[in-house]
Structures are given as C-alpha cells and as structure tokens.
Amino acid sequence: MRIVGWNIRAGGGRRAEALAGQLERWRADVVALSEFRGTLPSAGLAQALAEMGLPHQLHTADPTALALNRLLLASRWPLRRLHRTDAPSESGRWLLAAVDGPAPFAVGALHVPNRVTGRKWPFLDAVLEVARRWRGGPALMIGDTNSGRPGIDEEVVGFNAREGGWVEALETAGWRDAFRHLSPRQRVYTWYSPNGGNGFRIDQAFVNPALLPRLVDARYEWGRRRPGRSPTIALSDHAALLVDLGEERGHRPLTRAGVSPIVTSRAAPVAKVRVGAPLRGGPS
C-alpha cells in the first residue's frame, strides 16, 4: 500500500493535469494533498484521481473562498472522517479520516501555518495533543509541517528549538518520523527557499507504534515532466513523500471503543465533478 503526501502549490493551476499524471505513475493508493483549493484546476485534479481509482475523497476546500489553500484526501477505499475535540482549530488545514481498506488505519493530512501568521505554535501544540491522546489503532499523520530538526533537516540555520522540540516530542509520544526512522542520517530537502535557494525538509509523515511494524519504505521524489534525478519545481516547489506499508496478518478494523476524543461519521460519496468544474458543496 502506498500513501503519497504532496504540497501541490497553489491548487495546481495549469499543472493540474501533469500533477495527476505524476500521481498515477507513483501508483498511489491514498493521496494527501496540501494547497488543494476549491478552484477549477483542483476540481479537475480531484476528478482525475477518481478516474484513476481513487474515488473516495474528502476535502476541506471552502466554497466561499475558493483560492484558500486547503487539503484533499483521496483513497482507493472508503474514508470515514474522524472528529476530535483536541484537533487543531483550523479545520481547513487538518483532515483526519479512517481508511477502510484491507488493513484499516487512520490518516491525518495536515498543513501547518508558517511562523509569520502567529498561528503556528497553537497548531503544533494541538497536533501533539492528538498524538499523545491517540487510542484509535494504526495511524499516521502526513503533510507540510513547515518544521524540522535543526541541523540535519536544514541546509542553513532556519528551524528553532521549538520546532525541533515538537518533532522530538512526537517521537517521545511514539510517533516516528517515517523517513528519519529508516534513514537516520541522510540529508534530504523537500523545499528550497526562492531567495537563497537553501534546502529544508519540511514535509514529513509520522507513524504511530501500531502502524510502525508495517512501514516498508519512505522516500522523497520530485514531480517531473521528463526523466531526471535532481530537484525540480516543474510541477511543485515541494518534493512528494511516498510511504509504503506492508500488509498485516490478523488485522482488526479500527475500533471506536474507549476513544473518548473521537466522534466518527460516515462520509457521503463525493459527487462526480467534471474536469474544470468547481467543487460542489461545503467542506467534507
């Protein structure tokens, strides 16, 4: 099973068709997109994902503010949105769902605000609280965190002690950085500053103890229009994170028992949208 997390940059724009083609080449089973929007290109991308076998979709796009950066989850299997009282208050940048696949698990898509907004620290604190209180079985959180460990995740000084401490606190709570768990010392950057051209690894997946035994691979790849190996912003200014999970024998469905912070609801099927048609309805 492959999960792909990717910041697609400003809703995809004219790159939407190429983004869909790249996601199809990666053979994703679950996709978590940051900077998804309620715009025509994003709607076309969602439709393309449905047509390539990922018809179960949830999004946080705002029909009254189509150009705001939001999230999309698309899956080969049914999704059930999970609501938590301790989740980040910015619902447009947080989307948690159960994936009812062959070996069920929960996935939390997130896009952490940057420092200048003044909203970053409350968001990180809420995500950490979710991790500490989680009792819902196998799970991972994936997305653009605008955070990393000082030193190893930056080409020049950029992260501070609070950001690094947040990553360490997640690990203390049992949620391992999937890439760093498998590649403890490898330096990889997923975004380069447009001014200085300095690299930072700000896109991660955090896997909880119940899912960690299934972690097979976690790697970064840049979206491309043509073959190559070097970083490229042809499709996005972020590299995508590909997380591969193995199957688990004797799995059980995610339980709702004893998980007081969670209320689950069955998501209605996403309506078919024409390529280039606006997304209908409110946030899923």
URZI-V284009 format. One record per pair of residues at least 4 apart in sequence whose C-alpha atoms are under 6 Angstrom apart, sorted by the first residue. I is the first residue (numbers start at 1). J is the second residue. Records with the same first field share a line. If there is no record, write none. Layout:
BEGIN
I=J  J
END
This chain:
BEGIN
1=244  245
2=28  29  243  244
3=28  29  30  31  242  243
4=31  241  242
5=31  32  33  143  240  241
6=33  240
7=33  34  35  238
8=12  35  236
9=35  236
10=35
11=35  36  37  42
12=16
13=41
15=19
16=41  45
29=75  76
30=74  75
31=73  74
32=72  73  109
33=71  72
34=71
35=69  70
36=69  70  71
37=42  61  66  67  69  70
38=61  66  279
39=66  278
40=276  277  278
41=276
43=278  279
44=275  276
47=273
49=54
50=54  55
53=76
54=74  75  76
56=74  75  78
57=73  74  270
58=72  73  284
59=71  72  283  284
60=70  71  92  283  284
61=70  283
62=66  283
63=282
70=92  93
77=100  101
78=100
79=98  99
80=97  98  266  267
81=96  97  265
82=96  97  264
83=262  263
84=261  262
85=261
87=126
88=123  126
93=110  111
94=109  110
95=108  109
96=107  108
97=106  107
98=105  106
99=104  105  106
100=104
103=251
104=253
105=138  139
106=139
107=139  140  141
108=141
109=141  142  143
110=143
111=143  144  145
112=145
113=120
114=120
115=120
130=134
132=173
135=259
137=254
138=210  211
139=208  211
140=206  207
141=205  206
142=204  205
143=203  204
144=202  203
145=202  203
146=202
147=163  202
148=153  164  202
149=153  164
150=159  164
153=200  201
154=199  200
155=198  199
161=165
165=169
170=175
171=175  176
174=208  209
175=206  207  208
176=206  207
177=181  205  206
178=205  206
179=183  218
180=184
189=199  200  201
190=201  238  239
191=199  200  238
192=197  198  199
193=197  198
207=212
208=212
214=245  246
215=245
216=244  245
217=243  244
218=242  243
219=241  242
220=240  241
221=239  240
222=239
223=235
233=237
END
